[in-house]
């Protein structure tokens, strides 16, 4: 698929399980940068240097693409973290995931639930077949978390010898989802799966969404055209 860049993102929102994940906008950048630069988060990242405003703006401009989706995680209108699917290939059905949560009190529960929302969207709404993740070999907690979600260490070698590729097939994810559904959460009931009815475009930004839909392969275009039709 040809690269296609936007002046801004699609303003897409997914609401499920008491959370709202809302596509990143320019006005969110400083909030993200401040948390990304905290030592507790930075030490778990591949890129560990302090991020300037200029660097962050350049990064934002680079992700304004059909291939990248970055979402703020909200509960009760409070931002708790950032989750993404990037380097998406709609034809091949693949995506690369990532997440960081700065609300330490709800870190684990929020991470699991937001990941389920994004992976339901990947596998069940978009019809993808595989997710990838890049993880520092030293980040044993992240590797264990990913393995708990059904990821496996991938055979392909990373360019950075300190980083490992992990992959999660649709089958692996659905097995994990059945397992996690049996656990009891205080606030989240994940029995129902995310469907296209849980995905929304903000009415104020429908012109962006229409351009996005037009660039999709037929399979996904049909799904997102129905979502778009609900908003008009």
JOCOR-V639681 format. One record per pair of residues at least 6 apart in sequence whose C-alpha atoms are under 8 Angstrom apart, sorted by the first residue. I is the first residue (numbers start at 1). J is the second residue. D is the distance in whole Angstrom. If there is no record, write none. Layout:
BEGIN
I|J|D / I|J|D
END
This chain:
BEGIN
1|89|8 / 1|91|8 / 3|65|7 / 3|66|7 / 3|67|8 / 4|65|6 / 4|66|6 / 5|64|6 / 5|65|5 / 5|66|7 / 6|64|5 / 6|65|6 / 6|208|8 / 7|64|7 / 8|25|7 / 8|26|8 / 8|64|6 / 8|208|8 / 9|23|7 / 9|24|7 / 9|25|7 / 9|64|6 / 9|65|8 / 9|208|7 / 10|23|7 / 10|201|7 / 10|205|7 / 10|206|8 / 10|208|5 / 10|209|5 / 10|212|7 / 11|22|7 / 11|23|5 / 11|24|7 / 11|25|7 / 11|201|6 / 11|202|6 / 11|205|6 / 11|208|8 / 11|209|8 / 12|22|6 / 12|23|5 / 12|199|7 / 12|200|6 / 12|201|5 / 12|202|6 / 13|20|7 / 13|21|6 / 13|22|4 / 13|23|6 / 13|199|6 / 13|200|5 / 13|201|6 / 13|202|7 / 14|20|6 / 14|21|5 / 14|22|7 / 14|117|8 / 14|198|6 / 14|199|5 / 14|200|6 / 15|21|6 / 15|198|6 / 15|199|7 / 16|117|7 / 16|194|7 / 16|198|7 / 17|113|7 / 17|188|5 / 17|189|6 / 17|190|6 / 18|75|7 / 18|187|7 / 18|188|6 / 19|73|7 / 19|74|6 / 19|75|5 / 19|76|8 / 19|114|7 / 20|73|6 / 20|74|5 / 20|75|6 / 21|71|5 / 21|72|5 / 21|73|5 / 21|74|6 / 21|114|8 / 22|71|5 / 22|72|5 / 22|73|7 / 22|74|8 / 23|69|7 / 23|70|6 / 23|71|4 / 23|72|6 / 24|70|6 / 24|71|5 / 24|72|6 / 26|60|8 / 29|56|7 / 29|57|8 / 29|60|8 / 30|53|8 / 32|82|8 / 33|51|7 / 33|52|8 / 33|53|8 / 33|56|7 / 35|41|7 / 35|102|7 / 36|42|6 / 36|51|8 / 37|50|6 / 37|51|7 / 41|100|7 / 41|102|8 / 42|48|5 / 42|49|8 / 44|136|7 / 44|139|6 / 45|136|7 / 46|135|8 / 46|136|6 / 46|163|8 / 63|69|8 / 66|88|8 / 66|212|7 / 67|86|6 / 67|87|5 / 67|88|5 / 67|89|7 / 68|84|8 / 68|85|6 / 68|86|4 / 68|87|6 / 68|88|6 / 69|84|6 / 69|85|5 / 69|86|6 / 70|82|7 / 70|83|6 / 70|84|4 / 70|85|7 / 70|86|8 / 71|82|6 / 71|83|5 / 71|84|6 / 72|79|6 / 72|80|7 / 72|81|6 / 72|82|5 / 72|83|6 / 73|79|6 / 73|80|5 / 73|81|5 / 73|82|6 / 73|83|7 / 73|114|7 / 74|80|6 / 74|81|8 / 80|101|6 / 80|102|6 / 80|103|5 / 80|110|8 / 81|99|7 / 81|100|6 / 81|101|4 / 81|102|6 / 81|103|7 / 82|99|6 / 82|100|6 / 82|101|6 / 83|97|8 / 83|98|6 / 83|99|4 / 83|100|7 / 83|114|7 / 83|115|8 / 83|118|8 / 84|96|8 / 84|97|6 / 84|98|5 / 84|99|6 / 84|118|8 / 85|95|6 / 85|96|5 / 85|97|5 / 85|98|7 / 85|118|8 / 86|95|6 / 86|96|5 / 86|97|6 / 87|95|6 / 87|96|6 / 88|94|6 / 88|95|4 / 88|96|7 / 89|95|7 / 90|126|8 / 90|128|7 / 90|216|8 / 90|217|7 / 90|220|8 / 91|217|7 / 92|128|8 / 92|129|8 / 93|126|8 / 93|127|7 / 93|128|4 / 93|129|5 / 93|130|7 / 94|128|6 / 94|129|6 / 94|130|5 / 94|131|6 / 94|132|8 / 95|122|8 / 95|128|8 / 95|130|7 / 95|131|5 / 95|132|6 / 96|131|5 / 96|132|4 / 96|133|5 / 97|131|7 / 97|132|6 / 97|133|5 / 98|133|7 / 99|111|7 / 99|115|8 / 100|111|8 / 101|107|6 / 101|110|8 / 101|111|7 / 109|185|8 / 113|188|8 / 113|190|8 / 116|177|8 / 117|194|6 / 119|173|8 / 120|193|7 / 120|194|6 / 120|195|8 / 121|194|6 / 121|195|7 / 122|128|6 / 123|129|6 / 123|130|8 / 123|170|6 / 124|194|7 / 124|195|7 / 125|194|8 / 125|195|6 / 125|196|6 / 125|223|8 / 126|220|6 / 126|223|8 / 128|170|7 / 129|169|6 / 129|170|5 / 130|167|7 / 130|168|6 / 130|169|4 / 130|170|6 / 131|167|6 / 131|168|5 / 131|169|6 / 132|165|7 / 132|166|6 / 132|167|4 / 132|168|6 / 133|165|6 / 133|166|5 / 133|167|6 / 134|163|7 / 134|164|6 / 134|165|5 / 134|166|6 / 135|142|7 / 135|143|7 / 135|163|6 / 135|164|5 / 135|165|7 / 135|166|7 / 136|162|6 / 136|163|4 / 136|164|6 / 137|143|8 / 137|162|6 / 137|163|5 / 137|164|6 / 138|162|8 / 146|152|8 / 146|166|8 / 148|176|7 / 149|172|8 / 149|173|7 / 149|176|6 / 149|177|8 / 150|168|6 / 150|169|8 / 150|172|5 / 150|173|6 / 150|175|8 / 150|176|6 / 151|166|6 / 151|167|5 / 151|168|4 / 151|169|8 / 151|172|7 / 151|173|8 / 152|166|5 / 152|167|5 / 152|168|6 / 153|164|7 / 153|165|6 / 153|166|4 / 153|167|7 / 154|164|8 / 154|165|5 / 154|166|5 / 154|167|6 / 155|165|8 / 156|165|7 / 157|164|7 / 157|165|7 / 158|164|6 / 158|165|6 / 181|190|6 / 181|191|6 / 196|223|7 / 196|224|8 / 196|227|7 / 197|227|7 / 199|227|7 / 200|227|6 / 200|228|8 / 200|231|7 / 201|209|7 / 201|227|7 / 201|228|7 / 201|231|7 / 202|231|7 / 203|231|6 / 203|232|7 / 206|228|8 / 206|231|8 / 209|228|7 / 210|228|7 / 213|221|6 / 213|224|6 / 213|225|7 / 214|221|7 / 215|221|8
END
